[in-house]
Amino acid sequence: MIDTEALRNSVGELEEERVDALLDAFLASSPTEEDARAVLAAYQAGTDLVGERFEQGRYFVGDLVFAGSMFAAAVEKLKPLLGFSGGGHTVGTVILGTVEGDIHFIGKNLFKTMLEAASFRVIDIGIDQPPQAFADAAVRYDADIVGLSGLLTTAVDSMRETVEALKTAGVRRKVKVIIGGSIVTGDICIYSGADDWCRNAYEAVGKCRDWVGAAR
Ligand code: B12
């Protein structure tokens, strides 16, 4: 099994070669799905460290994006272990975007990578997207799920307005809505009118799989 503390610290230090070496040794050790989940959690914790160091002025935006790309590359490699198999076909369509007024996309992109690894078709409409853009995409792509990402306090009202726009467009009963990003809580979920919330992309994928009835 991998040394998750070493992995977390190496991700936090942006030591790509060391991270790759740890991951490759892990993959060669016949790991289980549970082991793979522990590795993902260590990546997430390492990414959080990068976020903290950014706030302390030690890292720059490019470093965060780099940490996100290391995470995405790891998800690609861990995919076969994660127990998500669509049997070659897509299990559902997700409209994903960052809500109006908010431009943060690193976590959204990680969630997208994990959804795709779990055989979802993901329509990523981008950042700072108005409520109507989510509603239009949900109708156009016959969506099963709408995912709203937001990290700013102001994103909360945008999430609520987006759920309202889905109602006005007549698709709210057909789609499940999940909100995510470091700002979300159970209270915000209720306020926004979403069906569920999650700050952990891996767990959120499990919820989405349950919604579309995909076998694990
Ligand atoms: C990087 C960053 C930036 C970068 C963004 C780069 C980019 N394009 O994404 C830059 C420098 C541009 C930026 C700008 C700003 N930022 Co900023 N930023 C951050 C920082 C340091 C890290 C965010 C991050 O990427 N984390 C790593 C990812 C992996 O984590 P995550 O997003 O939470 O995602 C995970 C989960 O939440 C989940 N997830 C994410 N989305 C979704 C969606 C769904 C549907 C689901 C299910 C799950 C899910 O999956 C991910 C993995 O598990 C945070 C602090 C922090 N520690 O969060 C501040 C932070 C979010 N920013 C903040 C602020 C204030 C701003 C600015 C307003 C600053 C300014 N005065 O200009 C602007 C906002 C501009 C705008 N209109 O959006 C505040 C927000 C405070 C608040 N409550 O409102 C924070 C909390 C910093 C702070 N402590 O003050 N920021």
py3Dmol code that shows the C-alpha trace and the ligand (Angstrom):
import py3Dmol

protein = """\
ATOM      1  CA  MET A   1       0.000   0.000   0.000  1.00  0.00           C
ATOM      2  CA  ILE A   2       1.115   3.537  -0.698  1.00  0.00           C
ATOM      3  CA  ASP A   3       2.346   5.948   1.980  1.00  0.00           C
ATOM      4  CA  THR A   4      -0.625   8.346   1.756  1.00  0.00           C
ATOM      5  CA  GLU A   5       1.044  10.947   3.973  1.00  0.00           C
ATOM      6  CA  ALA A   6       4.081  11.023   1.654  1.00  0.00           C
ATOM      7  CA  LEU A   7       1.779  11.275  -1.355  1.00  0.00           C
ATOM      8  CA  ARG A   8      -0.191  14.141   0.204  1.00  0.00           C
ATOM      9  CA  ASN A   9       2.992  16.028   1.019  1.00  0.00           C
ATOM     10  CA  SER A  10       4.503  15.428  -2.430  1.00  0.00           C
ATOM     11  CA  VAL A  11       1.323  16.695  -4.120  1.00  0.00           C
ATOM     12  CA  GLY A  12       1.435  19.687  -1.751  1.00  0.00           C
ATOM     13  CA  GLU A  13       5.068  20.306  -2.748  1.00  0.00           C
ATOM     14  CA  LEU A  14       4.170  19.862  -6.450  1.00  0.00           C
ATOM     15  CA  GLU A  15       6.873  17.189  -6.777  1.00  0.00           C
ATOM     16  CA  GLU A  16       5.567  15.633  -9.971  1.00  0.00           C
ATOM     17  CA  GLU A  17       8.323  13.013 -10.401  1.00  0.00           C
ATOM     18  CA  ARG A  18       7.986  11.777  -6.825  1.00  0.00           C
ATOM     19  CA  VAL A  19       4.191  11.726  -7.103  1.00  0.00           C
ATOM     20  CA  ASP A  20       4.417   9.696 -10.331  1.00  0.00           C
ATOM     21  CA  ALA A  21       6.906   7.276  -8.759  1.00  0.00           C
ATOM     22  CA  LEU A  22       4.647   6.726  -5.727  1.00  0.00           C
ATOM     23  CA  LEU A  23       1.608   6.196  -7.930  1.00  0.00           C
ATOM     24  CA  ASP A  24       3.391   3.792 -10.301  1.00  0.00           C
ATOM     25  CA  ALA A  25       4.683   1.704  -7.394  1.00  0.00           C
ATOM     26  CA  PHE A  26       1.159   1.671  -5.972  1.00  0.00           C
ATOM     27  CA  LEU A  27      -0.369   0.516  -9.265  1.00  0.00           C
ATOM     28  CA  ALA A  28       2.193  -2.290  -9.504  1.00  0.00           C
ATOM     29  CA  SER A  29       1.208  -3.616  -6.058  1.00  0.00           C
ATOM     30  CA  SER A  30      -2.171  -5.187  -7.041  1.00  0.00           C
ATOM     31  CA  PRO A  31      -4.211  -2.583  -5.123  1.00  0.00           C
ATOM     32  CA  THR A  32      -7.894  -2.873  -4.257  1.00  0.00           C
ATOM     33  CA  GLU A  33     -10.666  -0.342  -4.924  1.00  0.00           C
ATOM     34  CA  GLU A  34     -10.464   0.727  -1.276  1.00  0.00           C
ATOM     35  CA  ASP A  35      -6.723   1.387  -1.671  1.00  0.00           C
ATOM     36  CA  ALA A  36      -7.459   3.474  -4.779  1.00  0.00           C
ATOM     37  CA  ARG A  37      -9.992   5.537  -2.841  1.00  0.00           C
ATOM     38  CA  ALA A  38      -7.389   6.203  -0.140  1.00  0.00           C
ATOM     39  CA  VAL A  39      -5.006   7.393  -2.843  1.00  0.00           C
ATOM     40  CA  LEU A  40      -7.644   9.739  -4.264  1.00  0.00           C
ATOM     41  CA  ALA A  41      -8.267  11.126  -0.771  1.00  0.00           C
ATOM     42  CA  ALA A  42      -4.506  11.763  -0.409  1.00  0.00           C
ATOM     43  CA  TYR A  43      -4.481  13.626  -3.734  1.00  0.00           C
ATOM     44  CA  GLN A  44      -7.446  15.698  -2.573  1.00  0.00           C
ATOM     45  CA  ALA A  45      -5.668  16.497   0.724  1.00  0.00           C
ATOM     46  CA  GLY A  46      -2.529  17.444  -1.240  1.00  0.00           C
ATOM     47  CA  THR A  47      -4.583  19.716  -3.490  1.00  0.00           C
ATOM     48  CA  ASP A  48      -6.044  21.353  -0.373  1.00  0.00           C
ATOM     49  CA  LEU A  49      -2.479  22.003   0.816  1.00  0.00           C
ATOM     50  CA  VAL A  50      -1.740  23.699  -2.501  1.00  0.00           C
ATOM     51  CA  GLY A  51      -4.876  25.853  -2.041  1.00  0.00           C
ATOM     52  CA  GLU A  52      -3.722  26.855   1.455  1.00  0.00           C
ATOM     53  CA  ARG A  53      -0.237  27.731   0.203  1.00  0.00           C
ATOM     54  CA  PHE A  54      -1.787  29.798  -2.570  1.00  0.00           C
ATOM     55  CA  GLU A  55      -3.693  31.771   0.059  1.00  0.00           C
ATOM     56  CA  GLN A  56      -0.450  32.242   2.011  1.00  0.00           C
ATOM     57  CA  GLY A  57       1.119  33.754  -1.118  1.00  0.00           C
ATOM     58  CA  ARG A  58       3.578  30.871  -1.547  1.00  0.00           C
ATOM     59  CA  TYR A  59       2.014  29.524  -4.752  1.00  0.00           C
ATOM     60  CA  PHE A  60       0.492  31.124  -7.833  1.00  0.00           C
ATOM     61  CA  VAL A  61      -2.640  30.301  -9.860  1.00  0.00           C
ATOM     62  CA  GLY A  62      -0.543  28.261 -12.308  1.00  0.00           C
ATOM     63  CA  ASP A  63       0.536  26.038  -9.410  1.00  0.00           C
ATOM     64  CA  LEU A  64      -3.107  25.306  -8.561  1.00  0.00           C
ATOM     65  CA  VAL A  65      -3.891  24.479 -12.157  1.00  0.00           C
ATOM     66  CA  PHE A  66      -0.813  22.210 -12.202  1.00  0.00           C
ATOM     67  CA  ALA A  67      -1.992  20.451  -9.020  1.00  0.00           C
ATOM     68  CA  GLY A  68      -5.377  19.985 -10.696  1.00  0.00           C
ATOM     69  CA  SER A  69      -3.748  18.426 -13.755  1.00  0.00           C
ATOM     70  CA  MET A  70      -1.712  16.034 -11.556  1.00  0.00           C
ATOM     71  CA  PHE A  71      -4.983  15.012  -9.891  1.00  0.00           C
ATOM     72  CA  ALA A  72      -6.699  14.517 -13.265  1.00  0.00           C
ATOM     73  CA  ALA A  73      -3.784  12.378 -14.541  1.00  0.00           C
ATOM     74  CA  ALA A  74      -4.010  10.226 -11.409  1.00  0.00           C
ATOM     75  CA  VAL A  75      -7.762   9.733 -11.902  1.00  0.00           C
ATOM     76  CA  GLU A  76      -7.025   8.486 -15.444  1.00  0.00           C
ATOM     77  CA  LYS A  77      -4.580   5.908 -14.079  1.00  0.00           C
ATOM     78  CA  LEU A  78      -6.831   4.866 -11.177  1.00  0.00           C
ATOM     79  CA  LYS A  79      -9.939   4.594 -13.348  1.00  0.00           C
ATOM     80  CA  PRO A  80      -9.817   0.800 -13.842  1.00  0.00           C
ATOM     81  CA  LEU A  81      -9.644   0.301 -10.072  1.00  0.00           C
ATOM     82  CA  LEU A  82     -12.486   2.575  -9.097  1.00  0.00           C
ATOM     83  CA  GLY A  83     -15.249   0.117  -9.855  1.00  0.00           C
ATOM     84  CA  PHE A  84     -16.961   2.482 -12.257  1.00  0.00           C
ATOM     85  CA  SER A  85     -17.596   0.721 -15.509  1.00  0.00           C
ATOM     86  CA  GLY A  86     -20.224   1.757 -18.001  1.00  0.00           C
ATOM     87  CA  GLY A  87     -19.607  -1.337 -20.105  1.00  0.00           C
ATOM     88  CA  GLY A  88     -18.568   0.858 -23.023  1.00  0.00           C
ATOM     89  CA  HIS A  89     -21.708   3.021 -23.057  1.00  0.00           C
ATOM     90  CA  THR A  90     -22.583   6.247 -21.279  1.00  0.00           C
ATOM     91  CA  VAL A  91     -24.691   5.942 -18.141  1.00  0.00           C
ATOM     92  CA  GLY A  92     -26.199   9.429 -18.230  1.00  0.00           C
ATOM     93  CA  THR A  93     -25.728  13.050 -19.261  1.00  0.00           C
ATOM     94  CA  VAL A  94     -24.555  15.742 -16.853  1.00  0.00           C
ATOM     95  CA  ILE A  95     -24.637  19.475 -17.512  1.00  0.00           C
ATOM     96  CA  LEU A  96     -21.810  20.988 -15.488  1.00  0.00           C
ATOM     97  CA  GLY A  97     -20.708  24.558 -14.963  1.00  0.00           C
ATOM     98  CA  THR A  98     -19.625  27.223 -12.504  1.00  0.00           C
ATOM     99  CA  VAL A  99     -22.523  29.515 -11.650  1.00  0.00           C
ATOM    100  CA  GLU A 100     -22.896  33.168 -12.546  1.00  0.00           C
ATOM    101  CA  GLY A 101     -20.438  35.570 -10.931  1.00  0.00           C
ATOM    102  CA  ASP A 102     -17.899  32.841 -10.120  1.00  0.00           C
ATOM    103  CA  ILE A 103     -14.866  31.948 -12.221  1.00  0.00           C
ATOM    104  CA  HIS A 104     -13.301  29.140 -10.155  1.00  0.00           C
ATOM    105  CA  PHE A 105     -12.945  26.018 -12.283  1.00  0.00           C
ATOM    106  CA  ILE A 106     -10.253  23.723 -10.844  1.00  0.00           C
ATOM    107  CA  GLY A 107     -12.651  21.677  -8.681  1.00  0.00           C
ATOM    108  CA  LYS A 108     -15.320  21.665 -11.399  1.00  0.00           C
ATOM    109  CA  ASN A 109     -12.810  20.214 -13.834  1.00  0.00           C
ATOM    110  CA  LEU A 110     -11.798  17.522 -11.351  1.00  0.00           C
ATOM    111  CA  PHE A 111     -15.435  16.546 -10.913  1.00  0.00           C
ATOM    112  CA  LYS A 112     -15.769  16.429 -14.700  1.00  0.00           C
ATOM    113  CA  THR A 113     -12.739  14.129 -15.018  1.00  0.00           C
ATOM    114  CA  MET A 114     -14.172  11.771 -12.423  1.00  0.00           C
ATOM    115  CA  LEU A 115     -17.637  11.783 -14.006  1.00  0.00           C
ATOM    116  CA  GLU A 116     -16.118  10.904 -17.370  1.00  0.00           C
ATOM    117  CA  ALA A 117     -14.065   8.154 -15.724  1.00  0.00           C
ATOM    118  CA  ALA A 118     -17.414   6.821 -14.469  1.00  0.00           C
ATOM    119  CA  SER A 119     -18.857   6.736 -18.021  1.00  0.00           C
ATOM    120  CA  PHE A 120     -21.007   9.865 -17.874  1.00  0.00           C
ATOM    121  CA  ARG A 121     -21.359  12.169 -20.874  1.00  0.00           C
ATOM    122  CA  VAL A 122     -20.434  15.591 -19.487  1.00  0.00           C
ATOM    123  CA  ILE A 123     -21.443  18.829 -21.152  1.00  0.00           C
ATOM    124  CA  ASP A 124     -19.178  21.406 -19.508  1.00  0.00           C
ATOM    125  CA  ILE A 125     -20.684  24.834 -20.156  1.00  0.00           C
ATOM    126  CA  GLY A 126     -17.807  26.667 -18.467  1.00  0.00           C
ATOM    127  CA  ILE A 127     -17.490  29.345 -15.804  1.00  0.00           C
ATOM    128  CA  ASP A 128     -19.584  32.381 -14.820  1.00  0.00           C
ATOM    129  CA  GLN A 129     -22.634  30.873 -16.494  1.00  0.00           C
ATOM    130  CA  PRO A 130     -26.055  32.533 -16.147  1.00  0.00           C
ATOM    131  CA  PRO A 131     -29.041  30.446 -14.978  1.00  0.00           C
ATOM    132  CA  GLN A 132     -30.546  30.365 -18.464  1.00  0.00           C
ATOM    133  CA  ALA A 133     -27.407  28.760 -19.919  1.00  0.00           C
ATOM    134  CA  PHE A 134     -27.845  25.760 -17.586  1.00  0.00           C
ATOM    135  CA  ALA A 135     -31.562  25.556 -18.420  1.00  0.00           C
ATOM    136  CA  ASP A 136     -30.935  25.754 -22.179  1.00  0.00           C
ATOM    137  CA  ALA A 137     -28.247  23.070 -22.026  1.00  0.00           C
ATOM    138  CA  ALA A 138     -30.423  20.790 -19.872  1.00  0.00           C
ATOM    139  CA  VAL A 139     -33.184  20.960 -22.491  1.00  0.00           C
ATOM    140  CA  ARG A 140     -30.879  20.732 -25.506  1.00  0.00           C
ATOM    141  CA  TYR A 141     -28.907  17.713 -24.274  1.00  0.00           C
ATOM    142  CA  ASP A 142     -31.818  15.957 -22.544  1.00  0.00           C
ATOM    143  CA  ALA A 143     -29.848  15.949 -19.302  1.00  0.00           C
ATOM    144  CA  ASP A 144     -30.262  13.578 -16.370  1.00  0.00           C
ATOM    145  CA  ILE A 145     -28.254  15.659 -13.912  1.00  0.00           C
ATOM    146  CA  VAL A 146     -27.224  19.305 -13.555  1.00  0.00           C
ATOM    147  CA  GLY A 147     -24.071  20.033 -11.536  1.00  0.00           C
ATOM    148  CA  LEU A 148     -23.489  23.531 -10.191  1.00  0.00           C
ATOM    149  CA  SER A 149     -20.067  24.538  -8.938  1.00  0.00           C
ATOM    150  CA  GLY A 150     -19.458  27.579  -6.756  1.00  0.00           C
ATOM    151  CA  LEU A 151     -16.804  28.773  -4.291  1.00  0.00           C
ATOM    152  CA  LEU A 152     -17.944  32.311  -3.557  1.00  0.00           C
ATOM    153  CA  THR A 153     -20.586  33.336  -1.037  1.00  0.00           C
ATOM    154  CA  THR A 154     -22.362  35.114  -3.877  1.00  0.00           C
ATOM    155  CA  ALA A 155     -22.584  31.808  -5.773  1.00  0.00           C
ATOM    156  CA  VAL A 156     -25.308  30.698  -3.371  1.00  0.00           C
ATOM    157  CA  ASP A 157     -27.914  33.027  -4.867  1.00  0.00           C
ATOM    158  CA  SER A 158     -26.767  32.133  -8.378  1.00  0.00           C
ATOM    159  CA  MET A 159     -27.364  28.465  -7.540  1.00  0.00           C
ATOM    160  CA  ARG A 160     -30.865  29.236  -6.310  1.00  0.00           C
ATOM    161  CA  GLU A 161     -31.626  31.296  -9.429  1.00  0.00           C
ATOM    162  CA  THR A 162     -30.303  28.483 -11.613  1.00  0.00           C
ATOM    163  CA  VAL A 163     -32.661  25.977  -9.988  1.00  0.00           C
ATOM    164  CA  GLU A 164     -35.503  28.473 -10.585  1.00  0.00           C
ATOM    165  CA  ALA A 165     -34.519  28.730 -14.259  1.00  0.00           C
ATOM    166  CA  LEU A 166     -34.689  24.935 -14.556  1.00  0.00           C
ATOM    167  CA  LYS A 167     -38.237  25.102 -13.149  1.00  0.00           C
ATOM    168  CA  THR A 168     -39.240  27.823 -15.591  1.00  0.00           C
ATOM    169  CA  ALA A 169     -37.807  25.785 -18.473  1.00  0.00           C
ATOM    170  CA  GLY A 170     -40.001  22.849 -17.371  1.00  0.00           C
ATOM    171  CA  VAL A 171     -37.112  20.430 -16.725  1.00  0.00           C
ATOM    172  CA  ARG A 172     -36.744  20.570 -12.951  1.00  0.00           C
ATOM    173  CA  ARG A 173     -38.775  17.383 -12.368  1.00  0.00           C
ATOM    174  CA  LYS A 174     -36.737  15.500 -14.941  1.00  0.00           C
ATOM    175  CA  VAL A 175     -33.249  16.396 -13.746  1.00  0.00           C
ATOM    176  CA  LYS A 176     -31.454  15.892 -10.457  1.00  0.00           C
ATOM    177  CA  VAL A 177     -29.449  18.891  -9.285  1.00  0.00           C
ATOM    178  CA  ILE A 178     -26.211  18.547  -7.322  1.00  0.00           C
ATOM    179  CA  ILE A 179     -24.235  21.498  -5.983  1.00  0.00           C
ATOM    180  CA  GLY A 180     -20.531  21.443  -5.105  1.00  0.00           C
ATOM    181  CA  GLY A 181     -17.542  23.589  -4.287  1.00  0.00           C
ATOM    182  CA  SER A 182     -15.991  24.607  -0.981  1.00  0.00           C
ATOM    183  CA  ILE A 183     -18.893  26.913  -0.123  1.00  0.00           C
ATOM    184  CA  VAL A 184     -21.714  24.345  -0.116  1.00  0.00           C
ATOM    185  CA  THR A 185     -23.469  22.962   2.980  1.00  0.00           C
ATOM    186  CA  GLY A 186     -26.716  21.165   3.751  1.00  0.00           C
ATOM    187  CA  ASP A 187     -28.422  24.493   4.517  1.00  0.00           C
ATOM    188  CA  ILE A 188     -27.277  25.945   1.207  1.00  0.00           C
ATOM    189  CA  CYS A 189     -28.590  22.856  -0.543  1.00  0.00           C
ATOM    190  CA  ILE A 190     -32.040  23.444   0.970  1.00  0.00           C
ATOM    191  CA  TYR A 191     -31.905  27.200   0.239  1.00  0.00           C
ATOM    192  CA  SER A 192     -30.913  26.655  -3.379  1.00  0.00           C
ATOM    193  CA  GLY A 193     -33.555  24.000  -4.039  1.00  0.00           C
ATOM    194  CA  ALA A 194     -30.952  21.440  -5.198  1.00  0.00           C
ATOM    195  CA  ASP A 195     -31.409  17.714  -4.590  1.00  0.00           C
ATOM    196  CA  ASP A 196     -28.023  17.110  -2.986  1.00  0.00           C
ATOM    197  CA  TRP A 197     -24.640  18.630  -2.261  1.00  0.00           C
ATOM    198  CA  CYS A 198     -21.092  17.374  -1.986  1.00  0.00           C
ATOM    199  CA  ARG A 199     -17.623  18.806  -1.455  1.00  0.00           C
ATOM    200  CA  ASN A 200     -15.881  15.623  -2.481  1.00  0.00           C
ATOM    201  CA  ALA A 201     -15.923  14.916  -6.215  1.00  0.00           C
ATOM    202  CA  TYR A 202     -15.437  11.171  -5.809  1.00  0.00           C
ATOM    203  CA  GLU A 203     -18.382  10.806  -3.428  1.00  0.00           C
ATOM    204  CA  ALA A 204     -20.471  13.036  -5.677  1.00  0.00           C
ATOM    205  CA  VAL A 205     -19.909  10.669  -8.594  1.00  0.00           C
ATOM    206  CA  GLY A 206     -21.308   7.830  -6.443  1.00  0.00           C
ATOM    207  CA  LYS A 207     -24.454   9.893  -5.831  1.00  0.00           C
ATOM    208  CA  CYS A 208     -24.814  10.565  -9.559  1.00  0.00           C
ATOM    209  CA  ARG A 209     -24.364   6.857 -10.326  1.00  0.00           C
ATOM    210  CA  ASP A 210     -27.145   6.057  -7.844  1.00  0.00           C
ATOM    211  CA  TRP A 211     -29.439   8.611  -9.476  1.00  0.00           C
ATOM    212  CA  VAL A 212     -29.109   7.107 -12.932  1.00  0.00           C
ATOM    213  CA  GLY A 213     -29.294   3.574 -11.536  1.00  0.00           C
ATOM    214  CA  ALA A 214     -25.882   2.589 -12.865  1.00  0.00           C
ATOM    215  CA  ALA A 215     -24.595  -0.727 -11.547  1.00  0.00           C
ATOM    216  CA  ARG A 216     -21.219  -0.495  -9.854  1.00  0.00           C
TER     217      ARG A 216
END
"""
ligand_1 = """\
91
B12
C -7.483 29.136 -6.797
C -8.370 30.199 -6.220
C -8.629 31.309 -7.036
C -8.128 31.425 -8.472
C -9.118 30.652 -9.372
C -8.425 29.901 -10.483
C -9.507 29.206 -11.299
N -9.744 29.767 -12.457
O -10.151 28.256 -10.857
C -8.216 32.968 -8.685
C -6.933 33.596 -8.267
C -8.546 33.414 -10.105
C -9.313 33.318 -7.684
C -10.079 34.451 -7.777
C -10.930 34.875 -6.774
N -11.110 34.296 -5.581
Co -10.475 32.517 -5.153
N -9.687 31.004 -4.405
C -8.893 30.103 -4.902
C -8.537 29.048 -3.810
C -7.179 29.405 -3.220
C -8.491 27.581 -4.220
C -9.724 27.078 -4.997
C -9.408 25.744 -5.616
O -9.223 25.638 -6.826
N -9.316 24.693 -4.773
C -8.949 23.328 -5.214
C -10.223 22.589 -5.716
C -9.844 21.145 -6.101
O -11.162 22.520 -4.659
P -12.717 22.874 -4.856
O -12.898 23.918 -5.862
O -13.348 23.029 -3.540
O -13.301 21.525 -5.553
C -13.476 20.286 -4.894
C -14.874 20.128 -4.315
O -15.393 21.309 -3.795
C -15.666 19.513 -5.432
N -16.408 20.362 -6.380
C -16.076 21.500 -6.982
N -17.032 21.902 -7.827
C -18.012 20.972 -7.775
C -19.241 20.910 -8.419
C -20.087 19.861 -8.148
C -21.405 19.785 -8.831
C -19.691 18.866 -7.211
C -20.613 17.759 -6.889
C -18.448 18.927 -6.578
C -17.628 19.979 -6.857
O -14.736 18.782 -6.177
C -13.412 19.219 -5.968
C -12.549 18.017 -5.636
O -13.170 17.195 -4.689
C -9.708 29.283 -2.799
C -9.411 28.909 -1.334
C -9.764 27.485 -1.027
N -8.956 26.926 -0.188
O -10.731 26.941 -1.546
C -9.964 30.788 -2.985
C -11.376 31.354 -2.685
C -12.455 30.414 -3.166
N -11.399 32.571 -3.492
C -11.970 33.558 -2.886
C -12.148 34.858 -3.414
C -12.753 35.905 -2.500
C -11.766 35.159 -4.727
C -11.911 36.506 -5.439
C -13.247 37.245 -5.205
C -10.699 37.361 -5.038
C -10.728 38.781 -5.522
N -10.912 39.648 -4.566
O -10.628 39.013 -6.700
C -11.762 36.093 -6.908
C -13.126 35.682 -7.486
C -13.325 36.050 -8.873
C -14.658 35.446 -9.323
N -15.551 36.293 -9.796
O -14.870 34.271 -9.206
C -12.479 33.169 -1.497
C -14.002 32.990 -1.457
C -14.588 33.531 -0.178
C -16.080 33.528 -0.214
N -16.649 32.755 0.691
O -16.730 34.163 -0.992
C -11.633 31.885 -1.208
C -12.324 30.868 -0.289
C -10.294 32.377 -0.571
C -10.488 32.994 0.805
N -10.250 32.235 1.860
O -10.859 34.141 0.914
N -9.364 32.405 -6.698
"""
view = py3Dmol.view(width=600, height=400)
view.addModel(protein, "pdb")
view.setStyle({"model": 0}, {"cartoon": {"style": "trace"}})
view.addModel(ligand_1, "xyz")
view.setStyle({"model": 1}, {"stick": {}})
view.zoomTo()
view.show()
